[in-house]
Amino acid sequence: MSPLPLARRNKTSADNQPPLPTWGPAETVSLASRVRDSDPDEPWDLVVVGAGITGAGIARDAAMRGLRVLVLDANDIAFGTSSRSSRLIHGGVRYLEQGQIGLVYEALRERHRLKNIAPHLVTPAQFLFPAYRGDRLPLWKLRIGLSLYDALSLYQSRGHQTLGPKACREREPLLAAEGLSGAVSYEDGVTDDARLTLTTLQSARRYGAEVLTYAPVVRLARETVGERDLQVAYLRDETRVFAQQIIVAAGPWTSERLLGDVGKRLLSLSRGIHVVMRADDVPVRQPLVIQVPNERRILFVIPWGTRTYLGTTDTAYEGDPADSSVTADDRQQLYRLIGRLLPSVDLSDQRLVSSWSGVRPLVRSVRSQKKAASGGTVELSRKHRVVENAAGILAVVGGKLTTYRAMAQEAVDLVMRRLGRKRGRCETHRFALVAGEPLTAEELKNPVLADLVNRHGPEARELARQVERDSQLGERLVQDLPYRWVEVRRAITHEGCTCIRDILRRRLPLALTDHQQGARVARQVATELTQARGGSSADIEREIAEYRDALQRETGCDPPEM
Ligand SMILES: Cc1cc2nc3c(=O)[nH]c(=O)nc-3n(C[C@H](O)[C@H](O)[C@H](O)COP(=O)(O)OP(=O)(O)OC[C@H]3O[C@@H](n4cnc5c(N)ncnc54)[C@H](O)[C@@H]3O)c2cc1C
């Protein structure tokens, strides 16, 4: 489907946005069979390998410009780094220290744009960044840095504030008093990374893009098929998927296997973990930024409803990114470094609710290789790069969740030129990911809508209507978390879920926020999914076993019986 004429479309009016196509088991089976029967006479304009935020952004941009797009992912949407980040939409205060002014400027511009196109997914928050005697960044340096941050954001958010020690502790009584010189308070955004990725892909689907998950690409090639010179993605069963252009957005999996020589030593991988605790146990009043002694690295403590999460580490990583796991050492490192400044808080495994581990795909350069060789990946640039191999296959690597839209724009501009398409101004910053009027304060008095709005935006209204018809759908899955059964139903019918791991880890982050990691509801969710797919009771047991395995692998802890 080609997009409607964008210039005439109202920015947020839901009436003018193409409807959200259903995306349940039937659609997945039908697409899988069309992909298996790919016809070289009708190649896709663009095949994107990877459904993380980078691939999602590319798919949305390309589909809005009228290209026929197929996204293939070896796993689920946002399976990789895009569901394992610090969940911040930010300029990156710490990159100022590294002199990466251009990166900060771009990220701040994108922060502003994302807030406009996805207000329900980018929640502004006041971050408190304290300085202590002997810190690498004393208060005066923080003040200068944040003045620059305000200027680079073109003063589009509330400017920073400097607080003396007393005012700082009034804001955050948990902070250690000894040696405190004060703090700066500044605005940045918090998001739900997996949901941002899904919503971007949903928007791409509205414009006709198709997305097939659990479809690993094993090899890419350029081939002459009949009269045509095409790029070809090979799936595991040797299915060939034909495209005018292939673009790899495989995050930390972008490697020699997919790109040949160009993929060799393209990336340095760096692992970062987060731990989740109850907000009652770590009752910080706002996000905190914490300096690490003798390192150019900062840590975050972020309130998350009835939970608080803490992160992150930055350790060179080798191996399959899917196997990255939280270790006891990682957790101890966070407890020690953050505990110094929150002396009254018990940061220990006794308080642990859950944890996650992700791998950063950092672009290598000769300079960065030297830095990596000298110990860590903290200093490696978060900039992205677009590369091309001898077969003309493109790849977008590096970057940040925050800058995905701009990365996609650059890549799709290039694709449009390659394909010789004239029509094609990028419009992704002009149209909401989910169109419709924001919910009013009156509507948000409804507890169901209040729970749903942060994930669904204006579409929460439609979910609330379903709850009016069937009140059981309005129940919460777990009492102190805002996830409702209507969202499980929605995940199965409209969000392309294939297994319960998709639902309980990414559509709803129950695996990260429930201390039982969804154990009490896993069987019921598996049953609903299996019924929708037409499976058997053996499928339910298999689903549960696979979910437990995935939890074990990522958290490094034994999950509860389910
Ligand atoms: C600990 C940590 C904290 C971070 N915090 C932030 C933050 O707060 N803010 C921010 O802006 N950025 C942050 N980032 C960076 C950001 O998360 C990443 O830059 C971004 O998510 C990368 O997305 P991606 O789509 O490129 O890769 P991914 O999300 O990893 O997606 C790649 C996809 O490709 C698929 N794939 C791989 N191989 C194949 C294949 N052969 N065939 C088909 N599919 C394949 C995978 O299954 C995966 O879904 C953080 C990163 C980490 C690790």
The ligand as a Gaussian input file, in Angstrom:
#p B3LYP/6-31G(d) Opt

LIG

0 1
 C       23.017000      -1.341000      28.325000
 C       22.588000      -0.412000      27.229000
 C       21.988000       0.791000      27.548000
 C       21.583000       1.650000      26.524000
 N       20.899000       2.761000      26.863000
 C       20.455000       3.596000      25.909000
 C       19.666000       4.710000      26.263000
 O       19.322000       4.909000      27.419000
 N       19.276000       5.540000      25.276000
 C       19.632000       5.334000      23.977000
 O       19.287000       6.172000      23.155000
 N       20.348000       4.248000      23.597000
 C       20.754000       3.371000      24.535000
 N       21.446000       2.240000      24.199000
 C       21.729000       1.989000      22.795000
 C       20.519000       1.417000      22.060000
 O       19.808000       0.531000      22.875000
 C       20.983000       0.709000      20.793000
 O       21.768000       1.583000      20.043000
 C       19.814000       0.263000      19.919000
 O       18.841000      -0.416000      20.665000
 C       20.340000      -0.631000      18.803000
 O       19.246000      -1.049000      18.044000
 P       19.426000      -1.937000      16.730000
 O       18.105000      -2.021000      16.095000
 O       20.537000      -1.397000      15.931000
 O       19.903000      -3.341000      17.266000
 P       19.021000      -4.475000      17.978000
 O       17.969000      -3.913000      18.832000
 O       19.965000      -5.415000      18.638000
 O       18.285000      -5.193000      16.791000
 C       18.920000      -6.083000      15.926000
 C       17.914000      -7.114000      15.475000
 O       18.493000      -7.872000      14.415000
 C       18.039000      -9.199000      14.538000
 N       18.966000     -10.073000      13.810000
 C       20.239000     -10.338000      14.126000
 N       20.779000     -11.192000      13.217000
 C       19.812000     -11.451000      12.323000
 C       19.737000     -12.287000      11.173000
 N       20.787000     -13.006000      10.763000
 N       18.576000     -12.370000      10.494000
 C       17.489000     -11.644000      10.899000
 N       17.520000     -10.850000      11.988000
 C       18.655000     -10.750000      12.692000
 C       18.029000      -9.452000      16.036000
 O       17.166000     -10.523000      16.386000
 C       17.553000      -8.105000      16.567000
 O       16.151000      -8.089000      16.779000
 C       21.825000       1.330000      25.180000
 C       22.416000       0.105000      24.862000
 C       22.769000      -0.774000      25.880000
 C       23.344000      -2.114000      25.564000

